[in-house]
Amino acid sequence: GMSNLSIVRITITFFTMIKSSAPIWVLLSGFIFGLFPITPTLIMVGVLITTGEVLTSFGEVEFDVVGFLLCAGAAVCGGGRWAFI
């Protein structure tokens, strides 16, 4: 679905960087649905992963908004799915 469409629009390396944000979405889904307790340690882990994602994505030369949104949407859906498994 969205992952395949995003690969057409963005580079594979950028795709890999964005899709590696799935642990962030697993944490957020777990917090929202009450699957994980909200602890300072988990919040710090989420902040560190998010900071790393932003820093690696910041310098992308061939940035495509549609491709980014498709890939991010796929990562959000995948993270939500993994939170319930």
Backbone bond lengths (Angstrom), bond angles and torsions (degrees), N, CA, C in turn:
res aa  C-N    CA-C-N  psi(-1)  N-CA   C-N-CA  omega(-1)  CA-C   N-CA-C  phi
1 G - - - 1.418 - - 1.520 112.31 -
2 M 1.298 114.66 -110.66 1.470 120.26 -173.84 1.526 111.75 -66.25
3 S 1.315 117.89 -35.44 1.467 120.61 179.49 1.520 110.71 -62.48
4 N 1.329 116.71 -46.07 1.459 120.25 -179.38 1.523 111.46 -63.97
5 L 1.324 117.29 -40.69 1.465 120.08 178.57 1.522 111.49 -66.44
6 S 1.321 117.27 -35.45 1.460 119.59 -178.52 1.526 111.73 -70.01
7 I 1.328 117.41 -32.52 1.465 120.45 -179.81 1.531 110.71 -62.98
8 V 1.330 116.36 -30.64 1.461 119.96 179.02 1.526 111.03 -66.93
9 R 1.333 117.33 -28.96 1.459 121.33 -172.61 1.527 115.13 -101.39
10 I 1.345 117.55 -23.32 1.468 120.23 -177.65 1.520 109.71 -124.70
11 T 1.330 115.87 166.50 1.471 119.74 -179.70 1.528 110.25 -74.08
12 I 1.315 115.16 157.16 1.471 120.56 179.89 1.526 110.89 -62.83
13 T 1.326 117.24 -37.98 1.467 119.20 -179.54 1.528 110.96 -65.71
14 F 1.333 116.75 -41.55 1.468 120.00 178.08 1.525 110.39 -67.02
15 F 1.325 116.81 -39.20 1.463 122.04 176.10 1.526 110.22 -57.08
16 T 1.325 116.52 -45.96 1.465 121.31 -179.37 1.521 111.51 -63.85
17 M 1.325 116.33 -39.61 1.474 119.50 178.69 1.523 111.26 -64.38
18 I 1.318 117.33 -43.45 1.470 120.55 -178.15 1.526 110.77 -70.98
19 K 1.327 117.36 -42.72 1.461 119.35 -179.49 1.525 112.40 -66.46
20 S 1.328 117.59 -21.51 1.463 119.06 178.82 1.528 111.81 -75.23
21 S 1.329 117.41 0.82 1.463 120.66 175.40 1.527 112.08 -82.36
22 A 1.325 118.26 2.58 1.467 121.71 -178.69 1.534 113.80 -54.13
23 P 1.342 120.22 -39.15 1.475 118.21 178.17 1.532 113.52 -59.62
24 I 1.324 116.88 -30.69 1.464 119.91 176.96 1.522 109.67 -63.98
25 W 1.328 116.13 -44.07 1.463 120.39 -178.25 1.518 111.90 -71.87
26 V 1.333 117.26 -29.65 1.472 120.13 174.01 1.525 108.76 -64.57
27 L 1.333 117.13 -45.28 1.470 120.57 178.82 1.529 111.32 -61.64
28 L 1.325 116.90 -48.33 1.467 119.63 -178.95 1.524 111.88 -62.66
29 S 1.334 116.90 -42.06 1.467 119.71 177.87 1.521 110.59 -62.92
30 G 1.323 116.28 -42.00 1.463 120.15 178.27 1.516 112.47 -62.72
31 F 1.336 116.42 -39.57 1.469 120.34 177.13 1.525 111.18 -66.41
32 I 1.331 116.23 -45.87 1.469 120.95 -176.60 1.521 111.54 -63.30
33 F 1.338 117.15 -43.45 1.455 120.78 -176.21 1.525 113.25 -92.70
34 G 1.323 117.23 6.52 1.458 120.96 175.45 1.511 114.57 72.94
35 L 1.326 117.67 23.12 1.461 120.89 179.87 1.522 112.51 -81.62
36 F 1.335 116.65 -29.00 1.461 122.45 179.43 1.516 108.81 -121.48
37 P 1.320 117.75 143.29 1.470 118.65 172.01 1.530 109.40 -74.13
38 I 1.298 116.14 143.17 1.464 120.46 178.35 1.525 107.90 -82.25
39 T 1.327 115.07 112.63 1.461 120.43 179.45 1.527 108.95 -122.23
40 P 1.319 116.76 154.38 1.476 119.11 177.51 1.528 112.83 -57.71
41 T 1.320 117.22 -33.96 1.463 120.50 179.79 1.526 110.71 -64.47
42 L 1.331 117.50 -46.49 1.460 120.26 179.73 1.527 111.58 -66.70
43 I 1.311 117.01 -35.79 1.466 119.87 176.74 1.523 110.14 -64.23
44 M 1.329 117.34 -42.55 1.463 121.02 179.08 1.530 110.69 -64.23
45 V 1.319 117.73 -40.68 1.463 121.01 177.34 1.525 110.10 -60.90
46 G 1.327 116.99 -45.37 1.460 121.04 178.09 1.516 112.62 -61.35
47 V 1.321 117.33 -40.68 1.465 121.56 179.29 1.532 110.39 -66.25
48 L 1.320 117.32 -41.94 1.462 120.52 179.13 1.529 111.64 -64.31
49 I 1.328 117.50 -43.75 1.462 120.65 178.76 1.529 110.19 -64.22
50 T 1.327 116.70 -43.25 1.463 120.54 179.46 1.521 111.07 -62.84
51 T 1.320 117.72 -42.24 1.461 121.25 178.43 1.518 110.90 -61.44
52 G 1.307 117.34 -43.85 1.458 121.38 177.49 1.519 112.22 -62.08
53 E 1.334 116.78 -40.94 1.467 121.19 177.88 1.521 111.45 -62.99
54 V 1.313 116.47 -44.02 1.464 120.34 -179.28 1.529 110.09 -65.26
55 L 1.315 117.24 -43.04 1.465 120.44 -179.52 1.532 112.32 -64.90
56 T 1.322 117.83 -39.36 1.461 119.53 179.85 1.523 112.07 -74.40
57 S 1.313 117.96 -31.01 1.464 121.38 -178.74 1.512 112.66 -83.83
58 F 1.309 117.61 -18.47 1.461 121.97 -173.33 1.526 113.15 -61.79
59 G 1.314 118.00 -36.51 1.454 120.57 -174.56 1.513 115.12 -92.95
60 E 1.319 119.08 13.24 1.468 121.67 -178.16 1.527 110.12 -63.23
61 V 1.327 116.38 121.42 1.465 121.77 -176.39 1.527 110.97 -77.39
62 E 1.329 116.99 -44.36 1.460 121.81 -176.60 1.532 110.40 -96.38
63 F 1.327 117.21 58.05 1.465 121.29 -176.29 1.525 110.19 -75.31
64 D 1.329 116.73 128.20 1.454 123.52 176.98 1.531 107.81 -124.17
65 V 1.324 116.82 119.09 1.476 120.95 -174.22 1.521 111.00 -62.28
66 V 1.316 117.81 -45.57 1.465 120.83 -177.62 1.529 110.08 -63.38
67 G 1.329 117.14 -45.80 1.459 120.27 178.18 1.516 112.36 -61.67
68 F 1.346 116.01 -40.63 1.460 120.07 177.67 1.523 110.90 -62.60
69 L 1.335 117.37 -46.03 1.464 120.56 -178.73 1.529 111.74 -65.18
70 L 1.322 116.87 -38.32 1.467 119.45 176.59 1.527 111.19 -63.35
71 C 1.321 115.89 -45.03 1.466 120.32 -179.42 1.532 111.15 -67.32
72 A 1.333 116.64 -41.39 1.468 120.05 178.40 1.526 110.42 -65.35
73 G 1.326 117.03 -39.92 1.467 120.32 176.86 1.515 111.80 -61.42
74 A 1.335 116.76 -40.78 1.464 120.43 177.05 1.523 111.01 -64.51
75 A 1.335 116.92 -38.66 1.467 120.34 178.61 1.525 111.14 -66.17
76 V 1.334 116.97 -39.60 1.472 120.86 178.25 1.524 110.13 -64.11
77 C 1.337 117.18 -46.48 1.469 120.29 179.40 1.532 111.16 -62.97
78 G 1.327 116.68 -41.88 1.463 120.23 178.45 1.519 112.25 -64.91
79 G 1.328 116.80 -40.58 1.467 120.75 177.93 1.520 112.10 -64.12
80 G 1.328 116.26 -41.25 1.471 119.97 176.43 1.508 111.79 -63.11
81 R 1.331 116.08 -40.70 1.465 120.54 178.70 1.526 110.71 -63.45
82 W 1.344 117.50 -45.64 1.460 120.31 -177.90 1.525 112.26 -67.74
83 A 1.314 118.02 -25.47 1.466 119.89 178.65 1.520 111.38 -65.92
84 F 1.333 117.03 -28.35 1.463 120.38 -177.59 1.517 113.81 -95.59
85 I 1.331 116.89 -3.54 1.475 118.66 179.86 1.510 109.94 -88.24
